[in-house]
């Protein structure tokens, strides 16, 4: 059998052409640092794009950081610098010394490095991700035919460094990727989530940025281990049938001296005009989406995570800040497009290209937009003028929901519409309902402490809210800790308050969320028709006086359906009549008043028979004893 011919590792004419066009989707295989065999010599081939540099050299542990030891050769026409250095080993640290046109020497980490020195160090490390052993073939094969529109999707948003820590250690006590994989898998399987979404994986210098100010787009952070450890985690999750989504940040990058900012002494990755190239609110740089090489850097980076590391989806951060030229800017601080509008036409084209390529090449993968405005067709087809995302975070629902839930129950009757409005636009996009980390930081309180009242009322309110969220149309996302009613706001500096689970109220909340997640996965009516008006039907959306919501979820052909009744006041309704469409038996399958959830444990019938008595505009009805903040789910 003929030996498989190896691709040449050097940058060739075709590489230059494709990169210059913005279509070199595997450019990360050529740029960066790659262990290679050059004739009889083993070493590393270095390549970096620095178009306006006067000269570039490689400095590192292997040459005692000598700026003159290993000069690089400039390749035209794009200004890519290359060199082969024999004897360089895996894990050795390096940087690029760039001589600018002003004669200054600046030292930069490798934009395409796959591994970085542990912060506060800022060097890149040589590594080899070509020989990672993947053991998730079954998952990857099944992913090709998986369709999020018709499958359950409940996401656990987590931050590795603060989910759980080793107590009493002198360092931060971080779990490694491997330790986290084992612990989170056990927890997610117990609870019933389908996916975990990880914050802050791409390398970043400052813990307090939570990973949203990236300096190493192609490197899993070294805080928790090596790239091999990271791949081991993904393998482990996939073998346990858990999907993995990463936060991805193409909107902006920090000004750290070793990062992408003014990379070759000029604005290389960012717009040159500060009115386009800087975010005044965030103190960061904005990628220049007009440059082919910059778009290529980002698109191949998305493909890198999905194809090279088997990531199942990317949650794209701060999409609105990319779409609007005046986002976070005052008059005079931004530049209109050629039509005099505030739309960033280059960013729009970038998204269409990005989503077409990533999803076209990877069926079953997800591109998820965190987009906070009413921009049309975020999840619409590119061919029809959409941006082409798979899902969009429903920020409107989140805002209305949290505002309603904060209200004293006495005032909820006047704000009843806050909980119904989202259904009026629920099918305009493919939505995911989110209660993310953003809702439990910066003095916004934990989910529990947003709730009005004291003691029982707080927990009962939150249980009712979670049930309403689970029953509502759309996929689901909940940030870590909120499933057991974390009391404090989240902080990246400490682990979650797991000790709270010694208290019955927190155990009961965790049990309630677990049973909601199991209900969601078990019943097709909860997810099968999430993109169709036929999947959701109000029974009574207008019972504002009593602050009660009742609705149905339907499966295909309306064969197996669920009925939700949610009471958002502390008033018991001993004879609450529910209108129903058919004269059938209605089986109570979830009841918040059970003792295991902190309820009274009052005995309730399991089967309710509908009578021919009109109610809520329906021909049939039955009466149910609805407790304070009570939630009941019936199957029919």
C-alpha positions in Angstrom: 0.0 0.0 0.0 1.4 3.4 -1.1 2.3 5.7 1.8 0.0 8.7 2.1 1.7 11.7 0.6 2.2 14.4 3.1 1.1 17.9 2.2 4.0 20.4 1.9 4.3 22.3 5.1 5.7 25.5 3.6 3.5 28.4 2.5 3.0 28.1 -1.2 1.6 30.2 -4.0 -1.9 28.7 -3.6 -1.8 29.3 0.1 -1.0 33.0 -0.5 -3.7 33.3 -3.1 -6.4 31.7 -1.0 -5.4 33.6 2.1 -5.4 36.8 0.1 -8.9 36.0 -1.1 -10.1 35.2 2.4 -10.9 31.6 1.5 -8.1 29.5 3.0 -10.2 27.6 5.5 -7.3 25.5 6.8 -4.8 28.4 7.0 -4.0 27.4 10.6 -2.2 24.3 9.2 0.3 26.7 7.5 0.5 29.8 9.7 1.7 29.4 13.3 4.4 26.9 14.6 4.4 23.4 13.3 6.7 20.5 14.1 8.0 19.2 10.8 10.7 17.0 9.2 12.9 19.1 6.9 15.0 16.5 5.0 16.8 14.7 7.8 16.3 17.5 10.3 13.4 17.7 12.8 12.3 21.1 14.0 9.6 23.7 13.7 8.3 25.7 10.7 7.2 29.2 11.8 5.0 31.4 9.7 3.3 34.7 10.6 1.4 37.4 8.7 2.9 40.8 9.4 2.4 42.8 6.2 3.8 46.2 7.5 6.8 44.8 9.5 10.3 45.9 8.4 11.7 42.6 9.7 10.6 39.6 11.9 12.6 37.1 13.9 11.7 34.2 16.1 12.8 34.3 19.8 12.4 31.6 22.3 13.8 29.2 24.8 15.7 27.4 22.0 17.8 30.6 21.1 17.9 32.3 24.5 15.5 34.9 23.2 18.1 36.3 20.9 16.5 38.7 18.4 19.2 38.1 15.8 19.5 34.3 16.0 16.6 33.3 13.8 15.5 36.0 11.2 12.5 35.1 9.1 12.2 35.5 5.3 9.4 37.7 3.9 7.1 36.0 1.4 5.4 38.2 -1.1 2.8 39.4 -2.0 1.1 39.3 1.4 3.9 39.9 3.8 4.0 36.5 5.5 7.3 35.8 7.2 8.6 32.2 7.5 11.5 30.2 8.8 12.5 26.6 9.7 14.5 26.2 13.0 16.0 22.8 13.5 16.0 21.2 17.0 13.0 23.1 18.4 11.0 20.8 20.7 7.4 20.5 21.7 6.4 22.7 24.7 9.2 25.2 24.1 8.2 28.8 24.5 8.5 31.4 21.7 7.4 34.8 20.5 7.8 36.9 17.3 10.1 39.9 17.5 8.7 42.4 15.0 10.7 45.4 13.9 8.3 48.1 12.9 8.8 50.8 10.2 9.7 53.3 13.0 12.6 51.0 14.0 10.9 49.8 17.3 11.1 46.2 18.3 7.8 44.7 19.7 7.3 41.1 20.9 4.1 39.3 20.0 2.6 36.0 20.9 1.7 33.8 17.8 -1.9 34.6 16.6 -2.1 31.0 15.3 -0.5 29.2 18.3 -2.3 26.2 19.7 -0.9 26.5 23.2 0.2 29.4 25.5 2.4 29.9 28.5 0.3 29.9 31.7 -0.6 33.5 32.6 0.8 35.9 33.8 3.4 34.7 31.2 2.5 35.7 27.6 4.7 33.5 25.4 3.3 30.9 22.9 4.3 27.3 23.2 5.2 24.9 20.4 2.7 21.9 20.4 1.4 19.2 18.2 -2.4 18.7 17.8 -2.0 16.5 14.6 -1.7 13.3 16.6 -4.6 13.7 19.1 -6.4 10.3 19.4 -10.2 10.8 18.9 -12.5 8.2 20.3 -15.9 9.9 19.6 -16.6 8.5 16.2 -20.1 7.4 17.2 -21.0 10.9 18.3 -19.5 12.6 15.3 -21.3 10.2 12.9 -24.6 10.8 14.6 -24.0 14.6 14.6 -24.2 14.7 10.8 -27.9 13.8 10.9 -28.8 15.7 14.1 -31.2 18.6 13.6 -31.6 21.1 16.5 -35.0 22.1 15.2 -36.6 18.8 16.1 -34.5 17.6 19.0 -34.4 18.6 22.7 -31.7 21.1 23.6 -31.1 22.1 27.2 -27.8 23.8 27.8 -25.8 24.2 31.1 -23.7 27.3 30.8 -20.5 26.8 32.8 -17.1 28.4 33.6 -14.5 25.8 34.4 -12.5 27.9 36.8 -15.4 28.7 39.1 -17.8 25.7 38.7 -15.9 23.7 41.3 -12.4 23.9 42.8 -10.0 21.8 44.9 -10.2 23.3 48.4 -7.1 24.3 50.4 -4.6 24.4 47.6 -2.1 27.3 47.3 -2.9 27.9 43.6 -6.4 28.7 42.5 -7.4 25.0 42.9 -8.7 24.9 39.3 -9.9 21.6 38.0 -8.0 20.4 35.0 -9.8 19.7 31.7 -9.8 16.0 32.6 -11.0 16.4 36.1 -13.7 18.8 35.0 -14.8 16.4 32.2 -15.4 13.6 34.7 -17.2 15.8 37.3 -19.4 17.7 34.9 -20.4 14.6 33.0 -21.6 12.9 36.1 -23.5 16.1 37.1 -25.0 16.7 33.7 -26.2 13.1 33.3 -27.8 13.3 36.8 -29.6 16.5 35.9 -30.6 15.7 32.4 -29.1 18.6 30.3 -28.2 17.8 26.7 -25.3 20.2 26.2 -22.7 22.1 28.2 -21.6 25.6 27.0 -18.2 26.7 28.2 -17.1 30.3 28.8 -13.6 31.5 28.4 -11.8 28.7 26.6 -9.7 30.6 24.0 -6.5 31.9 25.7 -6.9 35.2 27.5 -4.6 37.0 29.9 -7.0 38.3 32.5 -9.3 36.0 34.6 -11.7 38.8 35.2 -12.5 39.1 31.5 -14.1 35.6 31.8 -12.5 34.8 28.4 -14.1 37.6 26.4 -10.8 39.4 25.8 -8.9 36.9 23.8 -5.2 36.9 22.9 -4.9 33.3 21.6 -7.8 32.5 19.3 -6.4 29.1 18.3 -5.3 28.0 21.8 -7.4 26.4 24.5 -6.4 28.2 27.7 -3.5 26.7 29.5 -5.2 27.4 32.9 -6.7 23.9 32.9 -4.1 21.9 31.0 -2.7 21.2 27.5 -4.5 21.0 24.1 -4.4 17.2 24.5 -6.2 17.5 27.9 -8.8 19.7 26.2 -9.3 17.1 23.5 -9.6 14.4 26.1 -12.4 16.4 27.8 -14.3 16.6 24.5 -13.9 12.9 23.8 -15.2 12.1 27.3 -18.2 14.3 27.0 -19.1 13.0 23.5 -18.7 9.4 24.6 -21.2 10.2 27.3 -23.6 11.7 24.7 -23.1 15.3 25.9 -22.8 18.1 23.3 -20.2 20.9 23.9 -20.6 24.5 22.8 -17.9 27.2 23.2 -18.2 30.9 23.6 -16.5 32.6 20.6 -15.5 36.2 20.4 -15.1 37.7 16.9 -16.4 41.1 17.9 -13.3 42.6 19.6 -9.9 41.9 21.2 -7.8 43.5 23.9 -4.9 46.0 23.6 -2.5 43.8 25.6 1.1 44.4 24.2 1.6 40.7 23.3 -1.7 40.3 21.5 -3.2 41.2 18.2 -3.4 45.0 18.7 -1.1 46.9 16.3 0.4 43.6 15.5 3.1 44.7 13.1 3.3 48.2 14.4 0.2 49.2 12.4 -3.5 48.3 12.7 -3.2 44.9 11.2 -6.2 43.0 12.5 -8.3 46.1 13.5 -9.8 49.0 11.5 -7.3 51.8 11.3 -9.9 54.5 11.9 -10.5 54.5 15.7 -14.1 55.5 15.0 -14.4 52.0 13.5 -11.6 50.2 15.2 -12.2 50.8 18.9 -15.0 50.1 21.3 -15.1 53.1 23.6 -17.2 51.2 26.3 -14.9 48.2 26.4 -11.5 49.7 25.7 -10.9 47.0 23.0 -10.1 46.8 19.3 -12.6 45.9 16.6 -11.6 43.4 13.9 -11.4 44.9 10.4 -14.0 42.9 8.5 -13.0 44.6 5.3 -9.7 42.8 5.2 -9.8 39.4 3.5 -6.9 38.0 5.7 -8.7 39.1 8.9 -12.0 37.5 7.9 -10.0 34.4 6.9 -8.4 34.4 10.4 -11.8 34.3 12.1 -13.6 32.0 9.7 -10.8 29.4 9.8 -10.8 29.8 13.6 -14.4 28.8 13.8 -13.7 25.9 11.6 -10.7 25.0 13.7 -12.8 24.5 16.8 -15.6 22.6 15.0 -13.5 20.4 12.8 -10.2 20.1 14.5 -11.5 19.9 18.1 -15.0 18.4 17.4 -16.8 21.3 19.1 -20.6 21.0 18.4 -21.4 24.7 18.3 -20.2 28.2 18.8 -22.1 30.8 20.7 -21.0 34.0 19.0 -20.7 36.8 21.5 -21.8 40.5 21.1 -23.2 40.1 17.5 -25.1 43.4 17.8 -21.8 45.3 18.4 -20.6 44.0 15.1 -23.7 44.7 13.1 -24.2 48.4 14.1 -21.5 50.9 13.4 -22.8 53.2 16.1 -23.0 50.5 18.8 -21.9 52.0 22.1 -20.8 55.2 20.3 -22.0 58.8 20.6 -22.5 61.1 17.6 -19.2 61.9 16.0 -17.6 58.7 17.3 -18.7 56.5 14.4 -18.6 56.5 10.6 -21.7 55.7 8.5 -21.6 53.2 5.7 -21.6 54.2 2.0 -25.4 54.5 2.1 -25.3 56.8 5.1 -26.6 54.1 7.5 -25.4 52.6 10.7 -25.2 49.0 9.4 -21.7 47.4 9.2 -22.0 46.0 5.7 -18.6 44.2 6.0 -19.7 42.5 9.2 -23.0 41.4 7.6 -21.1 39.7 4.7 -18.7 38.2 7.2 -21.5 36.5 9.1 -23.1 35.2 5.9 -19.8 33.8 4.8 -19.0 32.4 8.2 -22.3 30.6 8.8 -22.5 29.3 5.2 -19.1 27.7 5.4 -19.2 26.4 9.0 -22.7 24.9 8.7 -22.3 23.8 5.1 -19.2 21.8 5.9 -20.4 20.5 9.2 -24.0 19.3 9.2 -25.4 19.1 12.8 -23.1 21.8 14.1 -24.5 25.0 15.6 -23.8 28.7 15.2 -25.7 30.6 17.9 -26.0 34.4 17.9 -26.0 36.5 21.1 -27.8 39.3 19.4 -29.7 41.8 21.6 -31.7 43.9 19.1 -34.5 43.2 16.7 -32.2 42.8 13.7 -34.3 40.8 11.2 -33.6 37.2 10.0 -30.6 36.5 12.3 -31.5 32.8 11.8 -32.9 33.3 8.3 -31.3 31.7 5.2 -28.4 33.5 3.7 -30.0 33.0 0.2 -33.0 35.0 1.5 -31.1 37.9 3.1 -30.6 36.3 6.5 -27.4 36.0 8.5 -27.6 32.2 8.6 -27.3 31.4 12.3 -28.8 28.2 13.7 -30.2 29.8 16.8 -30.5 33.3 18.4 -30.5 34.0 22.2 -34.0 35.4 23.0 -32.9 38.5 25.0 -36.3 40.1 24.7 -37.9 37.1 26.5 -35.2 37.2 29.1 -35.7 40.9 29.8 -39.5 40.6 30.1 -39.3 37.4 32.2 -36.8 38.8 34.7 -38.7 42.1 35.0 -42.0 40.2 35.7 -40.4 37.8 38.2 -38.9 40.7 40.2 -42.4 42.2 40.8 -44.3 41.9 44.0 -47.2 39.5 43.1 -49.7 42.3 43.9 -48.3 44.3 40.9 -48.1 41.3 38.5 -51.7 41.7 37.3 -50.8 45.0 35.7 -47.8 43.5 33.9 -49.4 40.2 32.7 -48.3 41.0 29.1 -44.6 40.7 30.1 -45.0 36.9 30.1 -47.1 36.5 27.0 -45.5 39.0 24.6 -42.6 36.8 23.6 -45.0 34.3 22.1 -46.2 36.9 19.6 -42.7 36.8 17.9 -41.6 33.3 19.1 -41.4 31.9 15.5 -39.8 34.9 13.8 -36.4 33.3 14.6 -35.1 30.0 15.9 -34.8 31.0 19.6 -33.0 29.7 22.7 -34.4 31.0 26.0 -31.5 32.1 28.2 -30.9 32.9 31.8 -27.1 33.3 31.4 -24.2 34.5 33.5 -25.0 38.1 32.4 -28.1 38.0 34.5 -26.4 37.1 37.8 -23.4 39.5 37.9 -22.7 43.3 38.4 -25.2 43.7 41.2 -28.1 42.1 39.3 -28.5 39.5 42.1 -28.7 35.7 41.7 -31.9 34.4 40.2 -33.2 33.5 43.7 -32.5 37.0 45.0 -34.3 38.6 42.1 -37.5 37.0 43.5 -39.8 39.0 45.8 -40.8 38.0 49.3 -39.0 36.1 51.9 -38.3 32.4 52.6 -40.8 30.1 51.0 -42.1 32.8 48.6 -38.6 33.3 47.0 -38.1 29.6 46.3 -41.7 29.1 45.1 -41.5 32.1 42.8 -38.4 30.8 41.2 -39.8 27.3 40.8 -42.9 28.7 39.0 -40.6 30.8 36.8 -38.4 27.9 35.8 -41.5 25.8 34.9 -42.9 28.6 32.7 -39.5 28.9 31.0 -39.4 25.1 30.4 -42.9 25.0 29.0 -42.4 28.1 26.7 -41.4 27.6 23.0 -37.7 27.6 22.4 -34.5 25.8 23.4 -33.2 26.3 27.0 -30.1 27.6 28.7 -29.5 28.1 32.4 -26.2 29.3 34.0 -24.5 27.1 36.5 -25.6 27.5 40.2 -29.0 28.8 39.4 -30.3 25.2 39.2 -29.9 24.9 43.0 -30.7 28.5 43.8 -27.3 30.0 44.3 -27.7 32.8 46.8 -24.7 35.0 45.9 -24.0 36.6 42.6 -21.5 34.6 40.4 -17.8 35.5 40.7 -15.0 34.0 38.7 -12.8 34.1 41.8 -14.5 31.3 43.7 -16.4 28.1 43.2 -20.2 27.8 43.3 -21.7 27.6 46.8 -22.2 23.9 46.7 -22.5 23.8 50.5 -26.0 25.2 50.1 -27.1 21.7 49.0 -27.0 20.8 52.7 -30.1 22.9 53.0 -33.5 21.4 52.1 -34.7 24.4 50.1 -31.7 24.2 47.7 -32.0 20.4 47.4 -35.6 20.9 46.5 -34.8 23.5 43.9 -32.3 21.2 42.3 -34.8 18.3 42.3 -37.4 20.6 40.7 -35.0 21.7 37.9 -33.9 18.1 37.4 -37.5 16.9 37.0 -38.3 19.7 34.6 -35.3 18.8 32.5 -36.3 15.1 32.5 -39.9 16.1 31.5 -38.5 18.2 28.7 -36.4 15.4 27.3 -39.0 12.7 27.7 -41.9 14.4 26.0 -41.7 15.3 22.3 -44.4 17.9 22.7 -41.8 20.0 24.5 -39.4 20.3 21.6 -40.5 18.5 18.4 -42.4 21.5 17.0 -40.4 24.3 18.5 -40.3 26.1 15.1 -44.1 25.9 14.5 -47.2 27.7 15.7 -48.8 24.2 16.0 -46.4 23.4 18.8 -47.7 25.9 21.4 -51.3 27.0 22.2 -52.6 29.3 24.9 -55.5 28.0 26.9 -55.8 31.3 28.8 -53.2 34.1 28.2 -55.5 36.8 29.7 -56.1 35.7 33.3 -54.2 38.8 34.5 -56.4 39.4 37.6 -55.3 36.1 39.1 -51.8 36.1 37.4 -52.3 32.5 36.1 -51.1 31.3 32.8 -52.3 28.1 31.1 -51.1 26.7 27.8 -50.6 23.5 25.8 -47.6 22.0 24.1 -48.3 19.7 21.1 -46.4 16.9 19.5 -46.7 16.1 15.8 -50.3 15.2 14.9 -51.3 16.3 18.5 -51.1 12.7 19.6 -49.3 13.4 22.9 -49.8 16.7 24.5 -49.0 18.6 27.7 -51.0 21.1 29.6 -49.3 23.7 31.9 -51.0 25.7 34.6 -48.8 28.3 36.4 -49.9 30.4 39.3 -47.7 33.5 40.0 -49.4 34.7 43.2 -49.4 33.4 46.8 -53.2 32.9 46.6 -54.5 29.4 46.5 -57.3 28.7 43.9 -59.2 25.8 45.4 -61.5 25.4 42.4 -59.5 26.6 39.4 -61.3 25.7 36.2 -59.1 24.9 33.2 -60.6 24.9 29.7 -59.5 22.0 27.5 -60.1 21.0 23.9 -61.2 17.4 24.3 -63.2 15.2 26.6 -60.3 13.1 27.7 -58.5 12.1 30.9 -55.8 14.5 32.0 -53.0 12.9 33.9 -51.1 15.0 36.5 -47.4 14.3 35.8 -45.7 17.2 37.6 -46.9 19.0 40.7 -44.9 21.7 42.5 -46.8 21.1 45.7 -45.1 17.7 46.4 -43.1 17.5 49.5 -39.9 16.7 47.6 -40.1 20.2 46.0 -40.9 21.9 49.3 -44.7 21.8 48.9 -47.4 20.8 51.4 -47.6 17.3 50.1 -51.4 17.6 50.0 -52.9 14.5 48.3 -54.1 15.2 44.7 -55.8 13.1 42.2 -53.6 11.8 39.4 -56.3 11.6 36.8 -58.8 14.5 36.0 -61.7 13.9 33.7 -62.9 16.8 31.5 -66.6 17.5 31.6 -68.7 19.2 28.9 -68.6 22.6 30.6 -67.3 25.5 28.6 -64.4 27.4 30.0 -61.7 29.7 28.5 -63.5 29.4 25.2 -63.1 25.6 25.2 -66.0 23.1 25.1 -64.6 21.1 28.0 -63.1 21.8 31.4 -62.0 20.3 34.7 -61.3 21.8 38.1 -57.9 21.7 39.9 -56.9 22.8 43.3 -54.1 25.3 42.5 -51.8 26.0 45.5 -49.9 29.3 46.1 -47.3 29.7 43.3 -48.5 26.3 42.1 -47.4 24.7 38.9 -49.2 21.7 37.5 -48.4 19.8 34.2 -50.9 17.3 32.8 -50.5 14.8 30.0 -53.3 14.1 27.6 
